[in-house]
Amino acid sequence: MSHTFDENTIYWPTAKSFKLTNVYRNYTKGGFWYEASELEAGEHGGTHMDAPAHFSKNKWRSDDIPLECLIGPAVVVDVSSKAAANANYLVTAKDFQQWEDMHGKIPDGCLLFVKTGWGKFWPNELLYLGTDTMDISSLHFPGIHPDGARWLVQNRGMNAVGIDTCSMDYGQSTKFETHRILYANNVPGLENVANLDKLPTKGATVYALPIKSGDGSGGPVRIVGIIDNTTRSTPTPRPILRQKVIDMTHTFDEDTLYRPGRKPFRLINSFRNYTDGYWYEESEIEATEHGGTHMDAPAHFSKNKWRSKSHYTVMFYPGRY
């Protein structure tokens, strides 16, 4: 449920885009294949998680969020037919209530996804954002109405909210009220979610695993949906996760260990203050691939074997590169 990070990855028009710099990709003097790269990116682009601190002061940052909030039964609220008729469609409390009339109460502990159908436009910036320029006043895409967000946090107990557009708020928003309402209640956001059309209305289990950046306001996330492969015509939701979850990943910060001479992890604070009456924070990430808790794709030491994504990078945190 994550888009690949590459030169086509869509970011907010004013944000730093994803960049992968090849450090080495060839045979070494020792006669074996070796490849490694460095990457740079803004936190909030591609398929990513917004930590609540992104729009709410003193709320959870990336490394504060309990893993239990990012693993659980999935609920998909489909408003794609309404969004197809109105690029500025706002998902209201009534939409959530109508979903419940058909499918039952939104369960506590779920990951709630809003399917607008916008994923079909990825990675065409003009269609996906409404503009391929840096003019944010020209952004047009659906989002969640502040009243819808308010109804959710006041009446339901979902652990996170996801959407297949680049923002919880619709493109023409200037106050970002939906972000502020959800994040003030420590409900993380998942944006630019892929393949919601492949997820059932309910019955799947979702794992959303973001980079564990110390003091970060969000970052790339690998989202995986597990579908119960049975013959039931109407899948039933899995129970709320009750097993103990063990976090086996070290936090990425200034103390992260790398091999000598490798580029260290850096979180560069772009903004962390009040703006137009609300709190906002955002950073940029820089790092070499192979440091901290990471994955080596087979291509790291074996030519033409799997990379994290067939033609791209050979490791990092659980993003898709």
C-alpha positions in Angstrom: 0.0 0.0 0.0 3.1 2.2 -0.5 4.1 4.0 -3.7 7.8 3.6 -4.7 10.1 6.4 -3.8 11.9 7.6 -6.9 12.2 10.6 -9.2 8.5 10.5 -9.8 7.5 10.7 -6.1 5.0 13.4 -5.5 5.6 16.0 -2.7 3.9 19.1 -1.5 4.9 21.7 -4.1 7.2 23.6 -1.7 8.8 20.5 -0.1 12.1 18.9 -0.8 11.8 16.0 -3.2 13.3 12.5 -2.9 16.8 12.1 -4.2 18.9 9.0 -4.3 22.6 9.5 -5.0 24.6 6.5 -6.2 27.9 6.2 -4.2 29.1 3.0 -5.7 27.7 0.4 -8.1 30.4 -1.8 -9.6 32.9 -4.6 -9.0 35.4 -3.8 -6.3 39.2 -4.4 -6.4 38.4 -7.6 -4.4 36.5 -8.9 -7.3 33.0 -8.8 -5.8 30.0 -6.7 -6.6 29.1 -3.8 -4.3 26.5 -1.1 -4.4 25.4 1.6 -2.0 23.6 5.0 -2.2 22.7 8.0 -0.1 19.3 9.6 0.1 17.7 12.9 0.9 14.0 13.8 1.2 11.5 15.8 3.0 9.5 13.9 5.7 6.1 14.5 4.2 6.1 13.2 0.6 5.3 9.9 -1.1 3.5 7.4 1.1 4.3 8.7 4.5 3.1 9.0 8.1 2.3 12.3 9.8 3.2 12.1 13.4 0.7 14.2 15.5 3.5 16.7 16.3 3.4 17.8 12.6 0.4 20.0 13.4 0.0 19.8 17.2 2.6 21.1 19.7 3.9 18.6 22.3 2.0 15.6 20.8 3.7 12.4 19.6 6.7 12.6 17.2 7.7 9.7 15.0 9.6 7.7 17.6 6.9 8.3 20.3 4.0 6.5 18.5 3.3 3.1 20.0 3.5 0.4 17.3 0.1 -0.9 18.5 -1.3 2.3 16.9 0.1 1.3 13.5 -1.0 -2.3 13.4 -4.6 -3.4 13.4 -7.8 -4.2 11.5 -8.5 -2.0 8.4 -11.7 -0.2 7.6 -12.1 1.4 4.1 -14.6 4.2 3.6 -15.2 4.5 -0.1 -16.2 8.0 -1.3 -14.7 7.6 -4.8 -17.9 8.1 -6.7 -18.6 11.4 -4.9 -15.0 12.5 -5.4 -15.1 11.7 -9.1 -17.8 14.3 -9.5 -16.1 16.9 -7.3 -12.3 17.2 -7.0 -12.8 19.3 -3.9 -15.0 16.8 -2.2 -15.0 16.9 1.6 -15.7 13.7 3.5 -18.3 14.4 6.2 -19.5 12.8 9.4 -22.5 11.7 7.3 -20.3 9.7 5.1 -18.9 7.8 8.1 -22.4 7.3 9.5 -23.7 6.0 6.2 -20.8 3.6 6.1 -21.7 2.3 9.5 -25.4 1.9 8.5 -24.1 -0.6 5.9 -21.2 -2.2 7.6 -21.5 -1.7 11.4 -19.7 0.5 13.8 -16.2 1.6 13.0 -14.2 -0.6 15.5 -12.0 0.7 18.2 -8.3 0.1 17.4 -8.7 0.1 13.7 -6.8 1.9 11.0 -9.4 3.9 9.1 -8.7 4.5 5.4 -10.6 7.0 3.2 -10.7 5.9 -0.4 -11.2 8.9 -2.7 -10.0 7.0 -5.9 -7.2 9.6 -6.3 -4.6 6.8 -6.3 -5.4 6.1 -9.9 -3.7 9.5 -10.8 -0.3 8.7 -9.2 2.3 9.7 -10.3 0.8 12.4 -12.6 1.2 15.6 -10.6 -1.2 17.6 -12.6 -4.0 15.1 -12.1 -3.1 14.1 -8.6 -2.5 17.6 -7.1 -4.5 19.7 -9.6 -1.3 21.5 -10.5 2.3 20.7 -11.5 3.5 24.1 -10.4 4.5 25.5 -7.0 1.3 27.5 -6.8 -0.4 26.0 -3.8 -3.5 28.0 -4.4 -4.1 25.8 -7.5 -4.2 22.5 -5.5 -7.4 20.5 -6.0 -8.0 17.1 -4.4 -10.5 15.6 -1.9 -10.0 15.5 1.8 -11.7 15.0 5.2 -14.1 17.8 6.4 -13.1 19.2 9.8 -16.6 18.2 11.1 -15.9 14.6 9.9 -12.6 14.5 11.7 -14.2 16.0 14.8 -17.0 13.4 14.7 -14.4 10.6 14.5 -12.3 11.7 17.5 -15.3 12.5 19.6 -17.2 9.3 18.8 -14.9 6.6 17.6 -11.6 5.0 18.7 -9.6 4.4 15.6 -5.8 4.3 16.1 -4.8 6.1 12.8 -6.4 7.6 9.7 -5.2 7.2 6.1 -6.1 8.6 2.8 -5.1 8.1 -0.9 -4.4 11.9 -1.5 -1.5 13.9 -0.4 -3.3 15.5 2.6 -5.9 14.9 5.2 -7.3 18.3 4.3 -8.6 19.0 0.8 -6.4 20.9 -1.7 -8.0 24.3 -1.1 -7.6 24.3 2.6 -5.6 27.1 4.1 -6.2 26.4 7.8 -5.5 22.6 7.8 -8.2 22.1 10.4 -8.6 18.3 9.9 -4.9 17.8 10.5 -5.1 19.9 13.7 -8.2 18.1 15.0 -6.8 14.5 14.4 -3.3 15.2 15.6 -4.4 17.1 18.7 -5.9 13.8 19.8 -2.7 11.9 18.9 -4.2 10.2 15.9 -1.4 9.7 13.3 -2.1 10.3 9.6 -1.1 8.1 6.7 -1.1 10.0 3.4 -0.6 9.1 -0.3 -1.7 5.5 0.5 -1.6 3.2 -2.5 -3.8 0.4 -3.7 -6.8 1.1 -1.5 -8.9 -0.4 -4.3 -7.3 -3.8 -3.5 -8.3 -3.7 0.2 -11.7 -5.0 1.2 -14.2 -2.7 3.0 -13.3 -4.6 6.2 -11.6 -7.8 7.2 -8.0 -7.0 6.3 -5.1 -6.4 8.8 -2.7 -3.5 8.1 0.8 -2.9 9.2 2.1 0.7 8.8 5.8 0.8 9.6 7.4 4.3 9.3 11.0 5.3 9.7 11.7 5.6 13.4 13.4 9.0 13.3 14.1 10.6 16.6 12.3 13.9 17.1 10.8 13.6 13.6 7.3 14.9 12.6 6.8 12.0 10.2 8.5 10.2 7.4 8.3 7.5 4.7 6.1 4.5 5.6 5.8 1.0 4.2 2.2 0.0 4.6 1.2 -3.7 4.1 -2.3 -5.1 4.0 -3.0 -8.7 4.9 -6.2 -10.1 3.4 -7.8 -13.2 4.9 -7.9 -15.6 2.0 -11.1 -17.4 2.8 -14.3 -18.1 0.9 -16.5 -16.0 3.1 -18.5 -13.6 1.0 -18.5 -10.9 3.8 -15.1 -10.8 5.7 -15.4 -10.0 9.3 -13.0 -7.7 11.1 -10.1 -9.3 12.9 -10.0 -8.6 16.6 -8.1 -5.7 18.0 -4.5 -6.5 18.4 -3.9 -7.8 21.8 -0.5 -9.6 21.5 2.5 -7.9 22.9 4.4 -6.0 20.2 8.2 -5.8 20.4 10.0 -2.9 18.7 13.2 -4.3 17.3 14.4 -1.1 15.5 16.9 1.4 16.9 15.8 5.1 16.6 17.5 7.0 13.8 19.2 10.1 15.4 22.6 11.7 15.9 23.7 8.6 17.8 22.9 6.1 15.0 25.9 3.9 14.2 27.3 3.7 10.7 30.4 2.2 9.2 33.3 4.6 9.4 33.3 7.1 6.6 29.6 6.7 5.8 27.3 9.7 5.7 25.5 9.8 9.1 21.8 10.2 9.7 20.7 13.9 9.8 17.3 15.3 10.6 17.3 18.9 9.4 14.6 21.0 11.1 12.9 23.1 8.4 10.2 24.7 10.6 9.0 24.2 14.2 6.8 27.0 15.4 3.4 28.6 15.3 2.3 29.9 11.8 -1.0 31.7 11.1 -2.3 30.7 14.5 -1.5 27.0 14.5 1.5 24.8 15.3 3.5 23.3 12.4 6.7 21.4 12.2 8.6 19.8 9.3 12.1 18.4 8.7 14.3 16.9 6.0 16.1 13.5 6.2 19.6 12.7 5.0 21.4 9.4 5.4 23.4 6.7 3.7 21.5 3.5 3.1 23.4 1.1 5.4 23.3 2.2 9.0 21.2 1.8 12.0 18.6 -0.9 11.9 18.3 -1.5 8.2 17.8 -4.1 5.5 20.4 -5.1 2.9 18.7 -6.0 -0.4 20.5 -8.8 -2.1 21.8 -6.3 -4.8 24.0 -4.8 -2.1 26.6 -7.5 -2.7 25.2 -9.4 -5.7 24.8 -8.0 -9.2 21.3 -8.0 -10.8 19.6 -9.5 -7.6 16.7 -7.9 -5.8 16.8 -4.3 -4.9 14.3 -2.7 -2.5 12.4 -1.9 -5.7 13.7 -3.6 -8.8 15.7 -0.7 -10.3 16.4 1.3 -7.2 18.0 1.4 -3.9 19.4 -1.5 -1.9 18.2 -0.9 1.6 17.0 1.5 4.3 14.2 1.8 6.7 10.9 0.1 5.8 10.1 2.4 3.0 9.8 1.2 -0.6 12.7 2.5 -2.7 
